[in-house]
Amino acid sequence: MAVIVNLDVMLAKRKMKLSELANRTGLSLTNLSLIKTGKIKGIRFNTLNQFCDILDCQPGDLLEHIRDEPSMTKG
């Protein structure tokens, strides 16, 4: 199971830079970069809500679930 963060896609669609999102959310560029690259274990709903308000999107626009391929076993 993998959850893909599409923050970079939404930023590009809105023609917004990560630094502008940092200024508007109060989050550091370092933390936003970690979120954008998916190098996080979780995200607060409050942060997700801020992203959705600022980027005028839904949580599903920012997060995507990819199922693992079922393994083929000999039986």
N, CA, C and O atoms as a Tripos MOL2 file, in Angstrom:
@<TRIPOS>MOLECULE
protein
  300   299    75     0     0
PROTEIN
NO_CHARGES

@<TRIPOS>ATOM
      1 N           0.8450   -1.1770    0.0000 N.3       1 MET1
      2 CA          0.0000    0.0000    0.0000 C.3       1 MET1
      3 C           0.8860    1.2340    0.0000 C.2       1 MET1
      4 O           1.8600    1.3200    0.7480 O.2       1 MET1
      5 N           0.5380    2.1710   -0.8380 N.am      2 ALA2
      6 CA          1.2860    3.4230   -0.8970 C.3       2 ALA2
      7 C           0.3150    4.5840   -1.0140 C.2       2 ALA2
      8 O          -0.6720    4.5240   -1.7470 O.2       2 ALA2
      9 N           0.6120    5.6190   -0.2900 N.am      3 VAL3
     10 CA         -0.1510    6.8590   -0.4150 C.3       3 VAL3
     11 C           0.7750    7.8680   -1.0810 C.2       3 VAL3
     12 O           1.8670    8.1500   -0.5860 O.2       3 VAL3
     13 N           0.3290    8.3990   -2.1960 N.am      4 ILE4
     14 CA          1.1040    9.3480   -2.9740 C.3       4 ILE4
     15 C           0.5930   10.7580   -2.6690 C.2       4 ILE4
     16 O          -0.6120   11.0080   -2.6750 O.2       4 ILE4
     17 N           1.5210   11.6650   -2.4040 N.am      5 VAL5
     18 CA          1.1730   13.0640   -2.1380 C.3       5 VAL5
     19 C           1.3290   13.8380   -3.4430 C.2       5 VAL5
     20 O           2.4080   13.8560   -4.0340 O.2       5 VAL5
     21 N           0.2530   14.4730   -3.8870 N.am      6 ASN6
     22 CA          0.2540   15.2290   -5.1390 C.3       6 ASN6
     23 C           0.2630   16.7410   -4.9010 C.2       6 ASN6
     24 O          -0.3100   17.5040   -5.6780 O.2       6 ASN6
     25 N           0.9160   17.1600   -3.8220 N.am      7 LEU7
     26 CA          0.9760   18.5910   -3.5100 C.3       7 LEU7
     27 C           1.6670   19.3620   -4.6290 C.2       7 LEU7
     28 O           1.2440   20.4640   -4.9760 O.2       7 LEU7
     29 N           2.7260   18.7910   -5.1940 N.am      8 ASP8
     30 CA          3.4390   19.4760   -6.2760 C.3       8 ASP8
     31 C           2.5470   19.6800   -7.4990 C.2       8 ASP8
     32 O           2.6560   20.6940   -8.1890 O.2       8 ASP8
     33 N           1.6660   18.7140   -7.7670 N.am      9 VAL9
     34 CA          0.7440   18.8300   -8.9000 C.3       9 VAL9
     35 C          -0.2340   19.9790   -8.6760 C.2       9 VAL9
     36 O          -0.4760   20.7810   -9.5780 O.2       9 VAL9
     37 N          -0.7950   20.0550   -7.4730 N.am     10 MET10
     38 CA         -1.7570   21.1200   -7.1700 C.3      10 MET10
     39 C          -1.0860   22.4880   -7.1690 C.2      10 MET10
     40 O          -1.6770   23.4710   -7.6160 O.2      10 MET10
     41 N           0.1410   22.5560   -6.6710 N.am     11 LEU11
     42 CA          0.8650   23.8270   -6.7040 C.3      11 LEU11
     43 C           1.0740   24.2780   -8.1510 C.2      11 LEU11
     44 O           0.9060   25.4560   -8.4670 O.2      11 LEU11
     45 N           1.4350   23.3500   -9.0170 N.am     12 ALA12
     46 CA          1.6450   23.6910  -10.4270 C.3      12 ALA12
     47 C           0.3370   24.1350  -11.0780 C.2      12 ALA12
     48 O           0.3260   25.1030  -11.8380 O.2      12 ALA12
     49 N          -0.7700   23.4370  -10.7890 N.am     13 LYS13
     50 CA         -2.0600   23.8170  -11.3600 C.3      13 LYS13
     51 C          -2.4860   25.2140  -10.9210 C.2      13 LYS13
     52 O          -3.1210   25.9480  -11.6780 O.2      13 LYS13
     53 N          -2.1280   25.5720   -9.6880 N.am     14 ARG14
     54 CA         -2.5070   26.8880   -9.1520 C.3      14 ARG14
     55 C          -1.4360   27.9520   -9.3990 C.2      14 ARG14
     56 O          -1.5770   29.1060   -8.9930 O.2      14 ARG14
     57 N          -0.3560   27.5310  -10.0770 N.am     15 LYS15
     58 CA          0.7630   28.4390  -10.3710 C.3      15 LYS15
     59 C           1.2710   29.1070   -9.0870 C.2      15 LYS15
     60 O           1.4640   30.3220   -9.0280 O.2      15 LYS15
     61 N           1.4760   28.2840   -8.0800 N.am     16 MET16
     62 CA          1.9160   28.7650   -6.7770 C.3      16 MET16
     63 C           3.2440   28.0970   -6.4280 C.2      16 MET16
     64 O           3.4470   26.9140   -6.7020 O.2      16 MET16
     65 N           4.1220   28.8510   -5.8330 N.am     17 LYS17
     66 CA          5.4170   28.3200   -5.4060 C.3      17 LYS17
     67 C           5.3110   27.8120   -3.9740 C.2      17 LYS17
     68 O           4.4520   28.2460   -3.2050 O.2      17 LYS17
     69 N           6.1890   26.8960   -3.6360 N.am     18 LEU18
     70 CA          6.2070   26.3310   -2.2990 C.3      18 LEU18
     71 C           6.4350   27.4200   -1.2510 C.2      18 LEU18
     72 O           5.8830   27.3520   -0.1530 O.2      18 LEU18
     73 N           7.2410   28.4140   -1.5860 N.am     19 SER19
     74 CA          7.5080   29.5060   -0.6410 C.3      19 SER19
     75 C           6.2380   30.3050   -0.3380 C.2      19 SER19
     76 O           6.0500   30.7480    0.7960 O.2      19 SER19
     77 N           5.3670   30.4950   -1.3280 N.am     20 GLU20
     78 CA          4.1110   31.1940   -1.0860 C.3      20 GLU20
     79 C           3.2100   30.3780   -0.1680 C.2      20 GLU20
     80 O           2.5680   30.9260    0.7290 O.2      20 GLU20
     81 N           3.1620   29.0640   -0.3930 N.am     21 LEU21
     82 CA          2.3670   28.1940    0.4720 C.3      21 LEU21
     83 C           2.9230   28.2280    1.8980 C.2      21 LEU21
     84 O           2.1580   28.2140    2.8630 O.2      21 LEU21
     85 N           4.2410   28.2720    2.0310 N.am     22 ALA22
     86 CA          4.8700   28.3710    3.3520 C.3      22 ALA22
     87 C           4.4430   29.6510    4.0540 C.2      22 ALA22
     88 O           4.1010   29.6310    5.2370 O.2      22 ALA22
     89 N           4.4610   30.7600    3.3280 N.am     23 ASN23
     90 CA          4.0520   32.0370    3.9220 C.3      23 ASN23
     91 C           2.5910   32.0210    4.3430 C.2      23 ASN23
     92 O           2.2390   32.5610    5.3930 O.2      23 ASN23
     93 N           1.7470   31.4100    3.5360 N.am     24 ARG24
     94 CA          0.3050   31.4180    3.8150 C.3      24 ARG24
     95 C          -0.1030   30.4250    4.8980 C.2      24 ARG24
     96 O          -1.1160   30.6240    5.5680 O.2      24 ARG24
     97 N           0.6770   29.3520    5.0770 N.am     25 THR25
     98 CA          0.3340   28.3540    6.0880 C.3      25 THR25
     99 C           1.1030   28.5370    7.3920 C.2      25 THR25
    100 O           0.6630   28.0880    8.4500 O.2      25 THR25
    101 N           2.2560   29.2010    7.3090 N.am     26 GLY26
    102 CA          3.1020   29.3230    8.4930 C.3      26 GLY26
    103 C           4.0030   28.1120    8.6990 C.2      26 GLY26
    104 O           4.7110   28.0300    9.7040 O.2      26 GLY26
    105 N           3.9840   27.1760    7.7640 N.am     27 LEU27
    106 CA          4.8540   26.0040    7.8420 C.3      27 LEU27
    107 C           6.2060   26.3330    7.2180 C.2      27 LEU27
    108 O           6.3010   27.1820    6.3330 O.2      27 LEU27
    109 N           7.2460   25.6550    7.6860 N.am     28 SER28
    110 CA          8.5770   25.9020    7.1380 C.3      28 SER28
    111 C           8.7060   25.2710    5.7510 C.2      28 SER28
    112 O           8.0030   24.3180    5.4150 O.2      28 SER28
    113 N           9.6130   25.8200    4.9650 N.am     29 LEU29
    114 CA          9.8850   25.2390    3.6480 C.3      29 LEU29
    115 C          10.3810   23.7990    3.7740 C.2      29 LEU29
    116 O          10.0680   22.9530    2.9360 O.2      29 LEU29
    117 N          11.1460   23.5310    4.8130 N.am     30 THR30
    118 CA         11.6550   22.1760    5.0350 C.3      30 THR30
    119 C          10.5070   21.1990    5.2410 C.2      30 THR30
    120 O          10.4750   20.1340    4.6240 O.2      30 THR30
    121 N           9.5570   21.5610    6.1150 N.am     31 ASN31
    122 CA          8.4200   20.6670    6.3690 C.3      31 ASN31
    123 C           7.5480   20.5130    5.1240 C.2      31 ASN31
    124 O           7.0890   19.4110    4.8260 O.2      31 ASN31
    125 N           7.3190   21.5870    4.4060 N.am     32 LEU32
    126 CA          6.5220   21.4990    3.1820 C.3      32 LEU32
    127 C           7.2170   20.6470    2.1350 C.2      32 LEU32
    128 O           6.5620   19.9010    1.4070 O.2      32 LEU32
    129 N           8.5140   20.7480    2.0540 N.am     33 SER33
    130 CA          9.2700   19.9310    1.1060 C.3      33 SER33
    131 C           9.1480   18.4500    1.4510 C.2      33 SER33
    132 O           9.0040   17.6130    0.5600 O.2      33 SER33
    133 N           9.2050   18.1280    2.7380 N.am     34 LEU34
    134 CA          9.0470   16.7360    3.1700 C.3      34 LEU34
    135 C           7.6530   16.2200    2.8320 C.2      34 LEU34
    136 O           7.4970   15.0770    2.4020 O.2      34 LEU34
    137 N           6.6430   17.0580    3.0260 N.am     35 ILE35
    138 CA          5.2750   16.6670    2.6820 C.3      35 ILE35
    139 C           5.1650   16.4540    1.1740 C.2      35 ILE35
    140 O           4.6240   15.4480    0.7150 O.2      35 ILE35
    141 N           5.6830   17.4110    0.4150 N.am     36 LYS36
    142 CA          5.5880   17.3720   -1.0490 C.3      36 LYS36
    143 C           6.2310   16.1230   -1.6320 C.2      36 LYS36
    144 O           5.7270   15.5600   -2.6030 O.2      36 LYS36
    145 N           7.3350   15.6890   -1.0490 N.am     37 THR37
    146 CA          8.0440   14.5190   -1.5700 C.3      37 THR37
    147 C           7.5330   13.2080   -0.9740 C.2      37 THR37
    148 O           8.0050   12.1320   -1.3410 O.2      37 THR37
    149 N           6.5740   13.2960   -0.0580 N.am     38 GLY38
    150 CA          6.0030   12.0930    0.5270 C.3      38 GLY38
    151 C           6.8630   11.4580    1.5920 C.2      38 GLY38
    152 O           6.6420   10.3000    1.9480 O.2      38 GLY38
    153 N           7.8380   12.1790    2.1110 N.am     39 LYS39
    154 CA          8.7420   11.6380    3.1240 C.3      39 LYS39
    155 C           8.2080   11.9080    4.5290 C.2      39 LYS39
    156 O           8.9510   12.3140    5.4220 O.2      39 LYS39
    157 N           6.9140   11.6780    4.7060 N.am     40 ILE40
    158 CA          6.2680   11.8910    5.9990 C.3      40 ILE40
    159 C           5.4930   10.6280    6.3640 C.2      40 ILE40
    160 O           5.1590    9.8200    5.4970 O.2      40 ILE40
    161 N           5.2190   10.4720    7.6250 N.am     41 LYS41
    162 CA          4.4360    9.3210    8.0810 C.3      41 LYS41
    163 C           2.9860    9.6980    8.2960 C.2      41 LYS41
    164 O           2.1310    8.8190    8.3980 O.2      41 LYS41
    165 N           2.6900   10.9780    8.3660 N.am     42 GLY42
    166 CA          1.3230   11.4270    8.5930 C.3      42 GLY42
    167 C           1.2070   12.9180    8.3800 C.2      42 GLY42
    168 O           2.2060   13.6260    8.2550 O.2      42 GLY42
    169 N          -0.0300   13.3860    8.3420 N.am     43 ILE43
    170 CA         -0.2940   14.8060    8.1830 C.3      43 ILE43
    171 C          -1.5060   15.1480    9.0460 C.2      43 ILE43
    172 O          -2.4800   14.3960    9.0890 O.2      43 ILE43
    173 N          -1.4380   16.2580    9.7120 N.am     44 ARG44
    174 CA         -2.5630   16.6820   10.5440 C.3      44 ARG44
    175 C          -3.7200   17.1330    9.6540 C.2      44 ARG44
    176 O          -3.5190   17.7310    8.5970 O.2      44 ARG44
    177 N          -4.9260   16.8300   10.1090 N.am     45 PHE45
    178 CA         -6.1050   17.2730    9.3650 C.3      45 PHE45
    179 C          -6.1320   18.7940    9.2650 C.2      45 PHE45
    180 O          -6.5950   19.3360    8.2620 O.2      45 PHE45
    181 N          -5.6470   19.4820   10.2790 N.am     46 ASN46
    182 CA         -5.6040   20.9410   10.2510 C.3      46 ASN46
    183 C          -4.7230   21.4280    9.0940 C.2      46 ASN46
    184 O          -5.0750   22.3830    8.4010 O.2      46 ASN46
    185 N          -3.5940   20.7770    8.8930 N.am     47 THR47
    186 CA         -2.6880   21.1360    7.7900 C.3      47 THR47
    187 C          -3.3360   20.8160    6.4510 C.2      47 THR47
    188 O          -3.2810   21.6200    5.5210 O.2      47 THR47
    189 N          -3.9480   19.6470    6.3540 N.am     48 LEU48
    190 CA         -4.6390   19.2580    5.1270 C.3      48 LEU48
    191 C          -5.7660   20.2430    4.8080 C.2      48 LEU48
    192 O          -5.9730   20.6030    3.6500 O.2      48 LEU48
    193 N          -6.4870   20.6710    5.8360 N.am     49 ASN49
    194 CA         -7.5490   21.6530    5.6680 C.3      49 ASN49
    195 C          -6.9960   22.9780    5.1400 C.2      49 ASN49
    196 O          -7.5930   23.5880    4.2530 O.2      49 ASN49
    197 N          -5.8690   23.4220    5.6760 N.am     50 GLN50
    198 CA         -5.2310   24.6560    5.1860 C.3      50 GLN50
    199 C          -4.8720   24.5290    3.7130 C.2      50 GLN50
    200 O          -5.1440   25.4360    2.9260 O.2      50 GLN50
    201 N          -4.2630   23.4080    3.3370 N.am     51 PHE51
    202 CA         -3.8900   23.1920    1.9410 C.3      51 PHE51
    203 C          -5.1190   23.2780    1.0380 C.2      51 PHE51
    204 O          -5.0900   23.9240   -0.0100 O.2      51 PHE51
    205 N          -6.1980   22.6200    1.4580 N.am     52 CYS52
    206 CA         -7.4140   22.6050    0.6430 C.3      52 CYS52
    207 C          -8.0160   24.0050    0.5150 C.2      52 CYS52
    208 O          -8.4820   24.3850   -0.5590 O.2      52 CYS52
    209 N          -8.0070   24.7680    1.6070 N.am     53 ASP53
    210 CA         -8.5300   26.1390    1.5590 C.3      53 ASP53
    211 C          -7.6910   27.0090    0.6270 C.2      53 ASP53
    212 O          -8.2300   27.7260   -0.2170 O.2      53 ASP53
    213 N          -6.3910   26.9420    0.7830 N.am     54 ILE54
    214 CA         -5.4880   27.8020    0.0090 C.3      54 ILE54
    215 C          -5.4630   27.4040   -1.4660 C.2      54 ILE54
    216 O          -5.4720   28.2660   -2.3450 O.2      54 ILE54
    217 N          -5.4310   26.1030   -1.7350 N.am     55 LEU55
    218 CA         -5.3190   25.6160   -3.1100 C.3      55 LEU55
    219 C          -6.6770   25.3740   -3.7670 C.2      55 LEU55
    220 O          -6.7440   24.9620   -4.9250 O.2      55 LEU55
    221 N          -7.7510   25.6270   -3.0320 N.am     56 ASP56
    222 CA         -9.1220   25.4450   -3.5360 C.3      56 ASP56
    223 C          -9.2790   24.0560   -4.1490 C.2      56 ASP56
    224 O          -9.5990   23.9090   -5.3290 O.2      56 ASP56
    225 N          -9.0430   23.0390   -3.3110 N.am     57 CYS57
    226 CA         -9.1270   21.6580   -3.7790 C.3      57 CYS57
    227 C          -9.7120   20.7760   -2.6890 C.2      57 CYS57
    228 O         -10.0410   21.2510   -1.6020 O.2      57 CYS57
    229 N          -9.8390   19.5050   -2.9840 N.am     58 GLN58
    230 CA        -10.3240   18.5010   -2.0480 C.3      58 GLN58
    231 C          -9.1410   17.6420   -1.5890 C.2      58 GLN58
    232 O          -8.1330   17.5640   -2.2920 O.2      58 GLN58
    233 N          -9.2500   16.9860   -0.4060 N.am     59 PRO59
    234 CA         -8.1580   16.1220    0.0530 C.3      59 PRO59
    235 C          -7.7640   15.0670   -0.9830 C.2      59 PRO59
    236 O          -6.5890   14.7190   -1.0950 O.2      59 PRO59
    237 N          -8.7310   14.5610   -1.7330 N.am     60 GLY60
    238 CA         -8.4440   13.5630   -2.7660 C.3      60 GLY60
    239 C          -7.6120   14.1030   -3.9170 C.2      60 GLY60
    240 O          -7.0080   13.3340   -4.6650 O.2      60 GLY60
    241 N          -7.5780   15.4270   -4.0610 N.am     61 ASP61
    242 CA         -6.7200   16.0330   -5.0790 C.3      61 ASP61
    243 C          -5.2590   16.0210   -4.6250 C.2      61 ASP61
    244 O          -4.3460   16.0820   -5.4490 O.2      61 ASP61
    245 N          -5.0470   15.9440   -3.3190 N.am     62 LEU62
    246 CA         -3.6970   15.9970   -2.7610 C.3      62 LEU62
    247 C          -3.1310   14.6240   -2.4160 C.2      62 LEU62
    248 O          -1.9170   14.4220   -2.4300 O.2      62 LEU62
    249 N          -4.0240   13.6790   -2.1050 N.am     63 LEU63
    250 CA         -3.5880   12.3530   -1.6810 C.3      63 LEU63
    251 C          -4.1830   11.2850   -2.5880 C.2      63 LEU63
    252 O          -5.3490   11.3590   -2.9730 O.2      63 LEU63
    253 N          -3.3690   10.2970   -2.9210 N.am     64 GLU64
    254 CA         -3.8010    9.2150   -3.8030 C.3      64 GLU64
    255 C          -3.3200    7.8880   -3.2230 C.2      64 GLU64
    256 O          -2.1760    7.7750   -2.7840 O.2      64 GLU64
    257 N          -4.1830    6.9020   -3.2220 N.am     65 HIS65
    258 CA         -3.8260    5.5770   -2.7120 C.3      65 HIS65
    259 C          -3.5500    4.6270   -3.8750 C.2      65 HIS65
    260 O          -4.3600    4.5020   -4.7940 O.2      65 HIS65
    261 N          -2.4070    3.9690   -3.8240 N.am     66 ILE66
    262 CA         -2.0240    2.9770   -4.8330 C.3      66 ILE66
    263 C          -1.9270    1.6240   -4.1210 C.2      66 ILE66
    264 O          -1.1830    1.4680   -3.1530 O.2      66 ILE66
    265 N          -2.6810    0.6670   -4.6120 N.am     67 ARG67
    266 CA         -2.6400   -0.6740   -4.0280 C.3      67 ARG67
    267 C          -1.3670   -1.4010   -4.4520 C.2      67 ARG67
    268 O          -0.8480   -1.2030   -5.5510 O.2      67 ARG67
    269 N          -0.8830   -2.2490   -3.5470 N.am     68 ASP68
    270 CA          0.2420   -3.1160   -3.8860 C.3      68 ASP68
    271 C          -0.2420   -4.1740   -4.8610 C.2      68 ASP68
    272 O          -1.3930   -4.6080   -4.8010 O.2      68 ASP68
    273 N           0.6320   -4.5830   -5.7480 N.am     69 GLU69
    274 CA          0.3300   -5.6720   -6.6620 C.3      69 GLU69
    275 C           0.2520   -6.9610   -5.8620 C.2      69 GLU69
    276 O           1.1280   -7.2210   -5.0380 O.2      69 GLU69
    277 N          -0.7800   -7.7820   -6.0830 N.am     70 PRO70
    278 CA         -0.8110   -9.0670   -5.3780 C.3      70 PRO70
    279 C           0.3420   -9.9440   -5.8610 C.2      70 PRO70
    280 O           0.6180  -10.0280   -7.0580 O.2      70 PRO70
    281 N           0.9940  -10.5800   -4.9320 N.am     71 SER71
    282 CA          2.1450  -11.4130   -5.3190 C.3      71 SER71
    283 C           1.6370  -12.7310   -5.9050 C.2      71 SER71
    284 O           0.6430  -13.2990   -5.4540 O.2      71 SER71
    285 N           2.3490  -13.1840   -6.9110 N.am     72 MET72
    286 CA          2.0120  -14.4530   -7.5750 C.3      72 MET72
    287 C           2.8030  -15.5490   -6.8510 C.2      72 MET72
    288 O           4.0340  -15.5620   -6.8880 O.2      72 MET72
    289 N           2.1000  -16.4500   -6.2050 N.am     73 THR73
    290 CA          2.7870  -17.5510   -5.5200 C.3      73 THR73
    291 C           2.4070  -18.8710   -6.1710 C.2      73 THR73
    292 O           1.2830  -19.0690   -6.6340 O.2      73 THR73
    293 N           3.3630  -19.7410   -6.1880 N.am     74 LYS74
    294 CA          3.0980  -21.0770   -6.7480 C.3      74 LYS74
    295 C           2.3970  -21.8890   -5.6690 C.2      74 LYS74
    296 O           2.8040  -21.8760   -4.5080 O.2      74 LYS74
    297 N           1.3610  -22.5830   -6.0510 N.am     75 GLY75
    298 CA          0.6290  -23.3130   -5.0430 C.3      75 GLY75
    299 C           0.2110  -24.6000   -5.4570 C.2      75 GLY75
    300 O          -0.4230  -25.3200   -4.6850 O.2      75 GLY75
@<TRIPOS>BOND
     1     1     2 1
     2     2     3 1
     3     3     4 2
     4     3     5 am
     5     5     6 1
     6     6     7 1
     7     7     8 2
     8     7     9 am
     9     9    10 1
    10    10    11 1
    11    11    12 2
    12    11    13 am
    13    13    14 1
    14    14    15 1
    15    15    16 2
    16    15    17 am
    17    17    18 1
    18    18    19 1
    19    19    20 2
    20    19    21 am
    21    21    22 1
    22    22    23 1
    23    23    24 2
    24    23    25 am
    25    25    26 1
    26    26    27 1
    27    27    28 2
    28    27    29 am
    29    29    30 1
    30    30    31 1
    31    31    32 2
    32    31    33 am
    33    33    34 1
    34    34    35 1
    35    35    36 2
    36    35    37 am
    37    37    38 1
    38    38    39 1
    39    39    40 2
    40    39    41 am
    41    41    42 1
    42    42    43 1
    43    43    44 2
    44    43    45 am
    45    45    46 1
    46    46    47 1
    47    47    48 2
    48    47    49 am
    49    49    50 1
    50    50    51 1
    51    51    52 2
    52    51    53 am
    53    53    54 1
    54    54    55 1
    55    55    56 2
    56    55    57 am
    57    57    58 1
    58    58    59 1
    59    59    60 2
    60    59    61 am
    61    61    62 1
    62    62    63 1
    63    63    64 2
    64    63    65 am
    65    65    66 1
    66    66    67 1
    67    67    68 2
    68    67    69 am
    69    69    70 1
    70    70    71 1
    71    71    72 2
    72    71    73 am
    73    73    74 1
    74    74    75 1
    75    75    76 2
    76    75    77 am
    77    77    78 1
    78    78    79 1
    79    79    80 2
    80    79    81 am
    81    81    82 1
    82    82    83 1
    83    83    84 2
    84    83    85 am
    85    85    86 1
    86    86    87 1
    87    87    88 2
    88    87    89 am
    89    89    90 1
    90    90    91 1
    91    91    92 2
    92    91    93 am
    93    93    94 1
    94    94    95 1
    95    95    96 2
    96    95    97 am
    97    97    98 1
    98    98    99 1
    99    99   100 2
   100    99   101 am
   101   101   102 1
   102   102   103 1
   103   103   104 2
   104   103   105 am
   105   105   106 1
   106   106   107 1
   107   107   108 2
   108   107   109 am
   109   109   110 1
   110   110   111 1
   111   111   112 2
   112   111   113 am
   113   113   114 1
   114   114   115 1
   115   115   116 2
   116   115   117 am
   117   117   118 1
   118   118   119 1
   119   119   120 2
   120   119   121 am
   121   121   122 1
   122   122   123 1
   123   123   124 2
   124   123   125 am
   125   125   126 1
   126   126   127 1
   127   127   128 2
   128   127   129 am
   129   129   130 1
   130   130   131 1
   131   131   132 2
   132   131   133 am
   133   133   134 1
   134   134   135 1
   135   135   136 2
   136   135   137 am
   137   137   138 1
   138   138   139 1
   139   139   140 2
   140   139   141 am
   141   141   142 1
   142   142   143 1
   143   143   144 2
   144   143   145 am
   145   145   146 1
   146   146   147 1
   147   147   148 2
   148   147   149 am
   149   149   150 1
   150   150   151 1
   151   151   152 2
   152   151   153 am
   153   153   154 1
   154   154   155 1
   155   155   156 2
   156   155   157 am
   157   157   158 1
   158   158   159 1
   159   159   160 2
   160   159   161 am
   161   161   162 1
   162   162   163 1
   163   163   164 2
   164   163   165 am
   165   165   166 1
   166   166   167 1
   167   167   168 2
   168   167   169 am
   169   169   170 1
   170   170   171 1
   171   171   172 2
   172   171   173 am
   173   173   174 1
   174   174   175 1
   175   175   176 2
   176   175   177 am
   177   177   178 1
   178   178   179 1
   179   179   180 2
   180   179   181 am
   181   181   182 1
   182   182   183 1
   183   183   184 2
   184   183   185 am
   185   185   186 1
   186   186   187 1
   187   187   188 2
   188   187   189 am
   189   189   190 1
   190   190   191 1
   191   191   192 2
   192   191   193 am
   193   193   194 1
   194   194   195 1
   195   195   196 2
   196   195   197 am
   197   197   198 1
   198   198   199 1
   199   199   200 2
   200   199   201 am
   201   201   202 1
   202   202   203 1
   203   203   204 2
   204   203   205 am
   205   205   206 1
   206   206   207 1
   207   207   208 2
   208   207   209 am
   209   209   210 1
   210   210   211 1
   211   211   212 2
   212   211   213 am
   213   213   214 1
   214   214   215 1
   215   215   216 2
   216   215   217 am
   217   217   218 1
   218   218   219 1
   219   219   220 2
   220   219   221 am
   221   221   222 1
   222   222   223 1
   223   223   224 2
   224   223   225 am
   225   225   226 1
   226   226   227 1
   227   227   228 2
   228   227   229 am
   229   229   230 1
   230   230   231 1
   231   231   232 2
   232   231   233 am
   233   233   234 1
   234   234   235 1
   235   235   236 2
   236   235   237 am
   237   237   238 1
   238   238   239 1
   239   239   240 2
   240   239   241 am
   241   241   242 1
   242   242   243 1
   243   243   244 2
   244   243   245 am
   245   245   246 1
   246   246   247 1
   247   247   248 2
   248   247   249 am
   249   249   250 1
   250   250   251 1
   251   251   252 2
   252   251   253 am
   253   253   254 1
   254   254   255 1
   255   255   256 2
   256   255   257 am
   257   257   258 1
   258   258   259 1
   259   259   260 2
   260   259   261 am
   261   261   262 1
   262   262   263 1
   263   263   264 2
   264   263   265 am
   265   265   266 1
   266   266   267 1
   267   267   268 2
   268   267   269 am
   269   269   270 1
   270   270   271 1
   271   271   272 2
   272   271   273 am
   273   273   274 1
   274   274   275 1
   275   275   276 2
   276   275   277 am
   277   277   278 1
   278   278   279 1
   279   279   280 2
   280   279   281 am
   281   281   282 1
   282   282   283 1
   283   283   284 2
   284   283   285 am
   285   285   286 1
   286   286   287 1
   287   287   288 2
   288   287   289 am
   289   289   290 1
   290   290   291 1
   291   291   292 2
   292   291   293 am
   293   293   294 1
   294   294   295 1
   295   295   296 2
   296   295   297 am
   297   297   298 1
   298   298   299 1
   299   299   300 2
@<TRIPOS>SUBSTRUCTURE
     1 MET1         2 RESIDUE 1 A MET
     2 ALA2         6 RESIDUE 1 A ALA
     3 VAL3        10 RESIDUE 1 A VAL
     4 ILE4        14 RESIDUE 1 A ILE
     5 VAL5        18 RESIDUE 1 A VAL
     6 ASN6        22 RESIDUE 1 A ASN
     7 LEU7        26 RESIDUE 1 A LEU
     8 ASP8        30 RESIDUE 1 A ASP
     9 VAL9        34 RESIDUE 1 A VAL
    10 MET10       38 RESIDUE 1 A MET
    11 LEU11       42 RESIDUE 1 A LEU
    12 ALA12       46 RESIDUE 1 A ALA
    13 LYS13       50 RESIDUE 1 A LYS
    14 ARG14       54 RESIDUE 1 A ARG
    15 LYS15       58 RESIDUE 1 A LYS
    16 MET16       62 RESIDUE 1 A MET
    17 LYS17       66 RESIDUE 1 A LYS
    18 LEU18       70 RESIDUE 1 A LEU
    19 SER19       74 RESIDUE 1 A SER
    20 GLU20       78 RESIDUE 1 A GLU
    21 LEU21       82 RESIDUE 1 A LEU
    22 ALA22       86 RESIDUE 1 A ALA
    23 ASN23       90 RESIDUE 1 A ASN
    24 ARG24       94 RESIDUE 1 A ARG
    25 THR25       98 RESIDUE 1 A THR
    26 GLY26      102 RESIDUE 1 A GLY
    27 LEU27      106 RESIDUE 1 A LEU
    28 SER28      110 RESIDUE 1 A SER
    29 LEU29      114 RESIDUE 1 A LEU
    30 THR30      118 RESIDUE 1 A THR
    31 ASN31      122 RESIDUE 1 A ASN
    32 LEU32      126 RESIDUE 1 A LEU
    33 SER33      130 RESIDUE 1 A SER
    34 LEU34      134 RESIDUE 1 A LEU
    35 ILE35      138 RESIDUE 1 A ILE
    36 LYS36      142 RESIDUE 1 A LYS
    37 THR37      146 RESIDUE 1 A THR
    38 GLY38      150 RESIDUE 1 A GLY
    39 LYS39      154 RESIDUE 1 A LYS
    40 ILE40      158 RESIDUE 1 A ILE
    41 LYS41      162 RESIDUE 1 A LYS
    42 GLY42      166 RESIDUE 1 A GLY
    43 ILE43      170 RESIDUE 1 A ILE
    44 ARG44      174 RESIDUE 1 A ARG
    45 PHE45      178 RESIDUE 1 A PHE
    46 ASN46      182 RESIDUE 1 A ASN
    47 THR47      186 RESIDUE 1 A THR
    48 LEU48      190 RESIDUE 1 A LEU
    49 ASN49      194 RESIDUE 1 A ASN
    50 GLN50      198 RESIDUE 1 A GLN
    51 PHE51      202 RESIDUE 1 A PHE
    52 CYS52      206 RESIDUE 1 A CYS
    53 ASP53      210 RESIDUE 1 A ASP
    54 ILE54      214 RESIDUE 1 A ILE
    55 LEU55      218 RESIDUE 1 A LEU
    56 ASP56      222 RESIDUE 1 A ASP
    57 CYS57      226 RESIDUE 1 A CYS
    58 GLN58      230 RESIDUE 1 A GLN
    59 PRO59      234 RESIDUE 1 A PRO
    60 GLY60      238 RESIDUE 1 A GLY
    61 ASP61      242 RESIDUE 1 A ASP
    62 LEU62      246 RESIDUE 1 A LEU
    63 LEU63      250 RESIDUE 1 A LEU
    64 GLU64      254 RESIDUE 1 A GLU
    65 HIS65      258 RESIDUE 1 A HIS
    66 ILE66      262 RESIDUE 1 A ILE
    67 ARG67      266 RESIDUE 1 A ARG
    68 ASP68      270 RESIDUE 1 A ASP
    69 GLU69      274 RESIDUE 1 A GLU
    70 PRO70      278 RESIDUE 1 A PRO
    71 SER71      282 RESIDUE 1 A SER
    72 MET72      286 RESIDUE 1 A MET
    73 THR73      290 RESIDUE 1 A THR
    74 LYS74      294 RESIDUE 1 A LYS
    75 GLY75      298 RESIDUE 1 A GLY
